[in-house]
Amino acid sequence: MNTLITKPQNKIKWDKGEDFMDGLLRYTFEGRDPSYTVSDIKVVITTERKRKYWHDSQSVKNFYTGYVRHEPTETADYTEEFESIAQCKKETEKLFNEYCELFPNSIEAY
């Protein structure tokens, strides 16, 4: 009896870094799985510290925004701003997948 074994979907490994200008956290990744590299599609999540409530100086926290850019066409989009890095990663991955569908020639196998 043959059974179809499905491979688990590879999870994107995000690399944590920091902005060279102000030291705020940034996240990025290269490729969706080990067999692909993404040369023309850039992905980054930026962090901004600001007040959640303008009237409360103690409500300062991190807010995260995803950014995906296709270099050859100079096309770029942002996600909305999130309080949760996990939610921002999820939405940024969705946006990245849309760019991969729009620009399939920008994904090169190596």
DSSP file (Angstrom, degrees, kcal/mol; ACC not computed):
  #  RESIDUE AA STRUCTURE BP1 BP2  ACC     N-H-->O    O-->H-N    N-H-->O    O-->H-N    TCO  KAPPA ALPHA  PHI   PSI    X-CA   Y-CA   Z-CA
    1    1 A M              0   0    0      0, 0.0     2,-0.5     0, 0.0     0, 0.0   0.000 360.0 360.0 360.0 122.7    0.0    0.0    0.0
    2    2 A N        -     0   0    0      2,-0.0     2,-0.4     0, 0.0     0, 0.0  -0.772 360.0-168.4 -93.2 131.8    1.5    3.3   -1.1
    3    3 A T        -     0   0    0     -2,-0.5     2,-0.6     2,-0.0     0, 0.0  -0.947  24.4-119.5-118.4 143.1    0.8    6.3    1.0
    4    4 A L        -     0   0    0     -2,-0.4     2,-0.6     1,-0.0    -2,-0.0  -0.683  25.2-158.0 -81.4 121.0    1.5    9.9    0.0
    5    5 A I        -     0   0    0     -2,-0.6     2,-0.4     2,-0.0    -1,-0.0  -0.889   7.2-153.0-102.2 120.9    4.0   11.5    2.4
    6    6 A T        -     0   0    0     -2,-0.6     3,-0.0     3,-0.0    -2,-0.0  -0.766  14.3-125.6 -96.1 138.1    3.8   15.2    2.4
    7    7 A K        -     0   0    0     -2,-0.4     3,-0.1     1,-0.1     2,-0.0  -0.611  31.6-110.0 -77.4 135.0    6.8   17.2    3.3
    8    8 A P        -     0   0    0      0, 0.0     2,-0.2     0, 0.0    -1,-0.1  -0.391  42.1 -97.9 -64.4 144.6    6.2   19.7    6.1
    9    9 A Q        -     0   0    0      1,-0.1     2,-0.2    -2,-0.0    24,-0.0  -0.428  41.7-112.4 -65.5 130.4    6.3   23.3    4.8
   10   10 A N        -     0   0    0     -2,-0.2     2,-0.4    -3,-0.1    -1,-0.1  -0.434  29.2-132.5 -66.8 134.0    9.7   24.8    5.4
   11   11 A K        -     0   0    0     -2,-0.2     2,-0.2     1,-0.1    -1,-0.1  -0.692  20.7-113.6 -89.3 139.2    9.5   27.6    8.0
   12   12 A I        -     0   0    0     -2,-0.4     2,-0.7     1,-0.1    20,-0.1  -0.525  23.3-141.6 -72.0 133.5   11.2   30.9    7.2
   13   13 A K        -     0   0    0     18,-0.3     2,-0.4    -2,-0.2    17,-0.3  -0.877  15.5-152.1 -98.6 114.1   14.1   31.6    9.5
   14   14 A W        -     0   0    0     -2,-0.7     2,-0.5    15,-0.1    15,-0.2  -0.683   5.2-142.1 -86.3 136.8   14.2   35.3   10.3
   15   15 A D  E     -A   28   0A   0     13,-3.6    13,-1.8    -2,-0.4     2,-0.4  -0.868  12.7-141.2-101.0 130.2   17.6   36.9   11.1
   16   16 A K  E     +A   27   0A   0     -2,-0.5    11,-0.2    11,-0.2     2,-0.2  -0.748  36.6 142.2 -93.7 134.4   17.6   39.5   13.8
   17   17 A G  E     -A   26   0A   0      9,-3.1     9,-1.8    -2,-0.4     2,-0.3  -0.698  38.4-109.3-145.4-161.2   19.8   42.5   13.3
   18   18 A E  E     -A   25   0A   0      7,-0.3     2,-0.3    -2,-0.2     7,-0.2  -0.992  29.0-100.4-144.5 153.6   19.8   46.2   14.0
   19   19 A D     >  -     0   0    0      5,-3.1     4,-2.1    -2,-0.3     5,-0.1  -0.536  28.5-140.7 -69.3 131.3   19.6   49.4   12.1
   20   20 A F  T  4 S+     0   0    0     -2,-0.3    -1,-0.1     1,-0.2     0, 0.0   0.714  96.7  50.9 -69.7 -19.3   23.1   50.9   11.8
   21   21 A M  T  4 S+     0   0    0      3,-0.1    -1,-0.2     1,-0.1    -2,-0.0   0.923 131.0   5.5 -84.7 -46.7   21.8   54.4   12.3
   22   22 A D  T  4 S-     0   0    0      2,-0.1    -2,-0.2     0, 0.0    -1,-0.1   0.445  90.5-119.5-122.3  -0.9   19.8   54.1   15.5
   23   23 A G     <  +     0   0    0     -4,-2.1    -3,-0.1     1,-0.2     3,-0.1   0.525  59.1 149.0  77.9   4.5   20.3   50.6   16.8
   24   24 A L        -     0   0    0      1,-0.1    -5,-3.1    -6,-0.1    -1,-0.2  -0.389  55.4 -90.2 -71.7 152.7   16.6   49.6   16.5
   25   25 A L  E     -A   18   0A   0     -7,-0.2    22,-0.8    21,-0.1     2,-0.3  -0.286  44.4-178.0 -64.6 144.0   15.8   46.0   15.8
   26   26 A R  E     -AB  17  46A   0     -9,-1.8    -9,-3.1    20,-0.2     2,-0.4  -0.979   8.5-158.6-138.0 150.2   15.4   44.8   12.2
   27   27 A Y  E     +AB  16  45A   0     18,-1.8    18,-2.5    -2,-0.3     2,-0.3  -0.974  19.0 156.1-129.3 143.9   14.5   41.4   10.8
   28   28 A T  E     -A   15   0A   0    -13,-1.8   -13,-3.6    -2,-0.4     2,-0.3  -0.961  17.8-157.9-155.1 169.5   15.1   39.9    7.4
   29   29 A F        -     0   0    0     14,-0.4     2,-0.5    -2,-0.3    14,-0.3  -0.972  15.2-134.8-148.6 163.0   15.5   36.6    5.6
   30   30 A E  S    S-     0   0    0    -17,-0.3   -17,-0.1    -2,-0.3     6,-0.1  -0.932  71.2 -18.0-123.5 106.0   17.0   35.1    2.5
   31   31 A G        -     0   0    0     -2,-0.5   -18,-0.3     7,-0.1    -1,-0.2   0.173  62.7-107.8  85.9 156.4   14.8   32.7    0.6
   32   32 A R  S    S+     0   0    0      1,-0.3    -1,-0.1   -20,-0.1     5,-0.1   0.713  97.8   2.0 -94.0 -24.8   11.8   30.7    1.5
   33   33 A D  S >  S-     0   0    0      3,-0.3     3,-2.0   -21,-0.1    -1,-0.3  -0.960  86.6 -91.1-153.4 168.9   13.6   27.3    1.6
   34   34 A P  T 3  S+     0   0    0      0, 0.0    -3,-0.0     0, 0.0    -1,-0.0   0.692 117.7  59.7 -60.7 -19.9   17.1   26.0    1.1
   35   35 A S  T 3  S+     0   0    0     74,-0.1    75,-0.8    75,-0.1     2,-0.4   0.482 102.0  59.0 -89.3  -0.1   16.7   25.4   -2.7
   36   36 A Y  E <   -E  109   0B   0     -3,-2.0     2,-0.4    73,-0.2    -3,-0.3  -0.956  56.7-166.3-128.8 146.4   15.8   29.0   -3.5
   37   37 A T  E     -E  108   0B   0     71,-1.5    71,-1.3    -2,-0.4     2,-0.7  -0.967  16.2-143.6-122.5 147.1   17.5   32.4   -3.2
   38   38 A V  E     +E  107   0B   0     -2,-0.4    69,-0.2    69,-0.2    -7,-0.1  -0.894  28.0 164.7-114.2 103.4   15.7   35.6   -3.7
   39   39 A S  S    S+     0   0    0     67,-0.9    -1,-0.2    -2,-0.7    68,-0.1   0.840  74.0  33.0 -90.6 -34.9   18.0   38.1   -5.3
   40   40 A D  S    S+     0   0    0     66,-0.9    31,-2.6     1,-0.1     2,-0.7   0.546 103.3  77.0-102.1  -8.0   15.7   40.8   -6.5
   41   41 A I  E     - C   0  70A   0     65,-0.3     2,-0.3    29,-0.2    29,-0.2  -0.908  65.2-162.6-108.6 113.7   13.1   40.8   -3.8
   42   42 A K  E     - C   0  69A   0     27,-2.9    27,-2.4    -2,-0.7     2,-0.4  -0.739   5.1-169.7 -97.4 142.0   14.2   42.5   -0.6
   43   43 A V  E     + C   0  68A   0     -2,-0.3   -14,-0.4   -14,-0.3     2,-0.3  -0.997  13.3 157.2-134.4 132.7   12.4   41.9    2.7
   44   44 A V  E     - C   0  67A   0     23,-2.3    23,-2.5    -2,-0.4     2,-0.5  -0.990  27.3-150.3-151.9 147.4   12.9   43.7    6.0
   45   45 A I  E     -BC  27  66A   0    -18,-2.5   -18,-1.8    -2,-0.3     2,-0.3  -0.986  22.1-158.1-115.7 125.6   10.9   44.3    9.2
   46   46 A T  E     -BC  26  65A   0     19,-2.7    19,-2.0    -2,-0.5     2,-0.4  -0.710   4.6-142.0-103.8 156.5   11.6   47.6   10.9
   47   47 A T  E     - C   0  64A   0    -22,-0.8     2,-0.4    -2,-0.3    17,-0.2  -0.943  14.2-175.1-118.1 136.5   11.0   48.5   14.5
   48   48 A E  E     - C   0  63A   0     15,-2.6    15,-2.1    -2,-0.4     2,-0.6  -0.996  16.3-144.6-131.5 129.7    9.9   51.9   15.8
   49   49 A R  E     + C   0  62A   0     -2,-0.4     2,-0.3    13,-0.2    13,-0.2  -0.820  41.9 134.6 -93.5 123.8    9.6   52.8   19.5
   50   50 A K  E     - C   0  61A   0     11,-2.3    11,-2.4    -2,-0.6     2,-0.2  -0.965  56.1 -73.5-157.4 173.2    6.7   55.1   20.2
   51   51 A R  E     - C   0  60A   0     -2,-0.3     9,-0.2     9,-0.2     3,-0.2  -0.504  22.1-157.1 -75.2 137.5    3.8   55.7   22.5
   52   52 A K  S    S+     0   0    0      7,-1.8     2,-0.5     1,-0.3    -1,-0.2   0.869  93.6  32.4 -75.5 -39.7    0.7   53.5   22.2
   53   53 A Y  S >  S-     0   0    0      3,-0.4     3,-1.8     1,-0.1    -1,-0.3  -0.980  78.8-146.1-119.6 120.9   -1.3   56.2   23.8
   54   54 A W  T 3  S+     0   0    0     -2,-0.5    -1,-0.1     1,-0.3    -3,-0.1   0.782  98.5  50.7 -59.0 -29.7   -0.2   59.8   23.0
   55   55 A H  T 3  S+     0   0    0      1,-0.1     2,-0.6    -3,-0.1    -1,-0.3   0.536  99.2  72.9 -86.6  -6.8   -1.3   61.1   26.4
   56   56 A D    X   -     0   0    0     -3,-1.8     3,-1.7     1,-0.1    -3,-0.4  -0.896  57.1-170.7-115.7 104.6    0.6   58.4   28.4
   57   57 A S  T 3  S+     0   0    0     -2,-0.6     3,-0.5     1,-0.3    -1,-0.1   0.666  86.7  61.0 -67.6 -15.4    4.4   58.8   28.4
   58   58 A Q  T 3  S+     0   0    0      1,-0.2    -1,-0.3    -5,-0.0    -2,-0.0   0.465  83.7  80.7 -87.7  -2.3    4.7   55.3   30.0
   59   59 A S    <   +     0   0    0     -3,-1.7    -7,-1.8    -6,-0.3     2,-0.2   0.109  58.9 138.0 -94.0  23.5    3.1   53.5   27.1
   60   60 A V  E     +C   51   0A   0     -3,-0.5     2,-0.3    -9,-0.2    -9,-0.2  -0.512  24.0 146.5 -71.4 132.2    6.2   53.5   24.9
   61   61 A K  E     -C   50   0A   0    -11,-2.4   -11,-2.3    -2,-0.2     2,-0.3  -0.941  49.1 -78.0-155.1 173.4    6.6   50.2   23.1
   62   62 A N  E     -C   49   0A   0     -2,-0.3     2,-0.4   -13,-0.2   -13,-0.2  -0.609  35.5-168.6 -81.5 138.7    7.9   48.6   19.9
   63   63 A F  E     -C   48   0A   0    -15,-2.1   -15,-2.6    -2,-0.3     2,-0.4  -0.989  11.1-149.1-124.8 138.4    5.8   48.7   16.7
   64   64 A Y  E     -CD  47  82A   0     18,-3.3    18,-2.8    -2,-0.4     2,-0.4  -0.880  13.0-175.3-116.8 138.7    6.8   46.6   13.7
   65   65 A T  E     -CD  46  81A   0    -19,-2.0   -19,-2.7    -2,-0.4     2,-0.3  -0.998  16.5-141.4-133.4 129.6    6.3   47.3   10.0
   66   66 A G  E     -C   45   0A   0     14,-0.5    13,-2.3    -2,-0.4     2,-0.4  -0.647  15.2-167.9 -89.6 148.0    7.1   44.9    7.1
   67   67 A Y  E     -CD  44  78A   0    -23,-2.5   -23,-2.3    -2,-0.3     2,-0.4  -0.995   6.4-177.0-139.0 128.1    8.6   46.1    3.9
   68   68 A V  E     -CD  43  77A   0      9,-2.4     9,-2.4    -2,-0.4     2,-0.4  -0.994   8.3-177.5-128.1 132.9    9.0   44.2    0.6
   69   69 A R  E     -CD  42  76A   0    -27,-2.4   -27,-2.9    -2,-0.4     2,-0.7  -0.994  23.8-150.4-136.4 135.3   10.7   45.6   -2.5
   70   70 A H  E  >> -CD  41  75A   0      5,-3.3     5,-1.6    -2,-0.4     4,-0.9  -0.914  18.6-158.7-101.2 108.7   11.3   44.3   -6.0
   71   71 A E  T >45S+     0   0    0    -31,-2.6     3,-0.8    -2,-0.7    -1,-0.2   0.899  81.2  53.6 -59.6 -50.6   14.5   46.1   -7.1
   72   72 A P  T 345S+     0   0    0      0, 0.0    -1,-0.2     0, 0.0   -31,-0.1   0.861 121.1  31.7 -59.1 -36.1   14.3   45.9  -10.9
   73   73 A T  T 345S-     0   0    0     -3,-0.3    -2,-0.2     2,-0.1     3,-0.1   0.484 102.3-129.1 -97.7  -2.9   10.9   47.5  -11.1
   74   74 A E  T <<5 +     0   0    0     -4,-0.9     2,-0.4    -3,-0.8    -3,-0.2   0.869  55.2 152.5  54.4  39.9   11.3   49.7   -8.0
   75   75 A T  E   < +D   70   0A   0     -5,-1.6    -5,-3.3     2,-0.0     2,-0.3  -0.850  15.7 169.5-100.5 134.3    8.0   48.4   -6.7
   76   76 A A  E     -D   69   0A   0     -2,-0.4     2,-0.3    -7,-0.2    -7,-0.2  -0.996  14.2-173.2-146.8 149.9    7.6   48.3   -2.9
   77   77 A D  E     -D   68   0A   0     -9,-2.4    -9,-2.4    -2,-0.3     2,-0.3  -0.981  10.9-147.7-140.6 153.1    4.9   47.8   -0.3
   78   78 A Y  E     -D   67   0A   0     -2,-0.3   -11,-0.2   -11,-0.2     2,-0.1  -0.873  14.3-132.4-115.1 150.9    4.5   48.1    3.4
   79   79 A T  E     -     0   0A   0    -13,-2.3     3,-0.1    -2,-0.3     9,-0.0  -0.425  41.2 -89.3 -83.6 172.9    2.4   46.0    5.8
   80   80 A E  E     -     0   0A   0     -2,-0.1   -14,-0.5     1,-0.1     2,-0.3  -0.282  55.3 -85.6 -71.9 173.6    0.3   47.8    8.4
   81   81 A E  E     -D   65   0A   0    -16,-0.1     2,-0.3    -3,-0.1   -16,-0.2  -0.664  48.8-166.9 -85.7 136.8    2.0   48.5   11.8
   82   82 A F  E     -D   64   0A   0    -18,-2.8   -18,-3.3    -2,-0.3    -3,-0.0  -0.924  29.5-152.7-125.9 149.3    1.8   45.7   14.4
   83   83 A E  S    S+     0   0    0     -2,-0.3     2,-0.5   -20,-0.2   -21,-0.1   0.686  87.3  67.7 -84.6 -22.1    2.5   45.5   18.1
   84   84 A S     >  -     0   0    0      1,-0.1     4,-1.9   -20,-0.1     5,-0.1  -0.871  67.1-155.7-105.1 126.6    3.4   41.8   17.7
   85   85 A I  H  > S+     0   0    0     -2,-0.5     4,-2.5     1,-0.2     5,-0.2   0.857  96.9  57.3 -66.1 -34.0    6.5   40.7   15.8
   86   86 A A  H  > S+     0   0    0      2,-0.2     4,-2.0     1,-0.2    -1,-0.2   0.921 108.3  45.4 -62.9 -44.0    4.9   37.3   15.2
   87   87 A Q  H  > S+     0   0    0      2,-0.2     4,-2.3     1,-0.2    -1,-0.2   0.893 112.6  51.2 -66.4 -39.7    1.9   38.9   13.4
   88   88 A C  H  X S+     0   0    0     -4,-1.9     4,-2.5     2,-0.2    -2,-0.2   0.905 109.2  50.6 -65.3 -41.1    4.2   41.3   11.5
   89   89 A K  H  X S+     0   0    0     -4,-2.5     4,-2.4     2,-0.2    -1,-0.2   0.918 110.3  50.8 -60.8 -43.3    6.3   38.3   10.3
   90   90 A K  H  X S+     0   0    0     -4,-2.0     4,-1.7     1,-0.2    -2,-0.2   0.928 113.7  43.0 -60.9 -47.3    3.2   36.5    9.2
   91   91 A E  H  X S+     0   0    0     -4,-2.3     4,-2.1     2,-0.2    -1,-0.2   0.850 112.9  52.7 -70.0 -34.9    1.8   39.4    7.2
   92   92 A T  H  X S+     0   0    0     -4,-2.5     4,-2.6     2,-0.2    -1,-0.2   0.889 107.4  52.1 -67.6 -38.6    5.3   40.2    5.7
   93   93 A E  H  X S+     0   0    0     -4,-2.4     4,-2.4     2,-0.2    -2,-0.2   0.884 108.5  51.4 -63.7 -38.5    5.6   36.6    4.5
   94   94 A K  H  X S+     0   0    0     -4,-1.7     4,-2.0     2,-0.2    -2,-0.2   0.933 111.5  46.7 -61.9 -45.9    2.2   36.9    2.8
   95   95 A L  H  X S+     0   0    0     -4,-2.1     4,-2.0     1,-0.2    -2,-0.2   0.900 111.1  52.3 -63.4 -41.4    3.3   40.1    1.1
   96   96 A F  H  X S+     0   0    0     -4,-2.6     4,-2.1     1,-0.2    -1,-0.2   0.914 107.8  51.5 -60.2 -44.2    6.6   38.4    0.1
   97   97 A N  H  X S+     0   0    0     -4,-2.4     4,-1.8     1,-0.2    -1,-0.2   0.875 107.1  53.6 -62.6 -37.5    4.7   35.4   -1.4
   98   98 A E  H  X S+     0   0    0     -4,-2.0     4,-2.3     1,-0.2    -1,-0.2   0.912 108.8  49.2 -61.9 -41.7    2.6   37.9   -3.5
   99   99 A Y  H  X S+     0   0    0     -4,-2.0     4,-2.6     1,-0.2    -2,-0.2   0.872 107.6  54.4 -65.5 -36.7    5.7   39.4   -4.8
  100  100 A C  H  < S+     0   0    0     -4,-2.1    -1,-0.2     1,-0.2    -2,-0.2   0.865 111.1  45.9 -64.9 -35.2    7.1   36.0   -5.7
  101  101 A E  H  < S+     0   0    0     -4,-1.8    -2,-0.2     1,-0.2    -1,-0.2   0.877 115.0  46.7 -73.2 -38.3    3.9   35.3   -7.7
  102  102 A L  H  < S+     0   0    0     -4,-2.3    -2,-0.2     1,-0.2    -1,-0.2   0.854 125.9  29.1 -70.7 -35.0    4.0   38.7   -9.4
  103  103 A F    ><  +     0   0    0     -4,-2.6     3,-1.8    -5,-0.2    -1,-0.2  -0.561  67.2 159.9-126.5  66.6    7.7   38.4  -10.3
  104  104 A P  G >  S+     0   0    0      0, 0.0     3,-1.3     0, 0.0    -1,-0.1   0.756  72.1  64.2 -64.2 -24.3    8.5   34.7  -10.7
  105  105 A N  G 3  S+     0   0    0      1,-0.2    -5,-0.1    -3,-0.1    -2,-0.0   0.605  90.3  67.9 -74.4  -9.5   11.7   35.4  -12.7
  106  106 A S  G <  S+     0   0    0     -3,-1.8   -66,-0.9    -6,-0.2   -67,-0.9   0.496  84.1  80.4 -87.3  -3.6   13.2   37.1   -9.7
  107  107 A I  E <   -E   38   0B   0     -3,-1.3     2,-0.5    -4,-0.2   -69,-0.2  -0.912  66.8-172.2-104.7 112.4   13.4   33.8   -7.9
  108  108 A E  E     -E   37   0B   0    -71,-1.3   -71,-1.5    -2,-0.7     2,-0.2  -0.900  16.7-139.5-111.3 129.4   16.4   31.9   -9.1
  109  109 A A  E      E   36   0B   0     -2,-0.5   -73,-0.2   -73,-0.2   -74,-0.1  -0.596 360.0 360.0 -78.6 145.2   17.2   28.3   -8.1
  110  110 A Y              0   0    0    -75,-0.8    -1,-0.1    -2,-0.2   -74,-0.1   0.384 360.0 360.0-120.8 360.0   20.9   27.6   -7.4
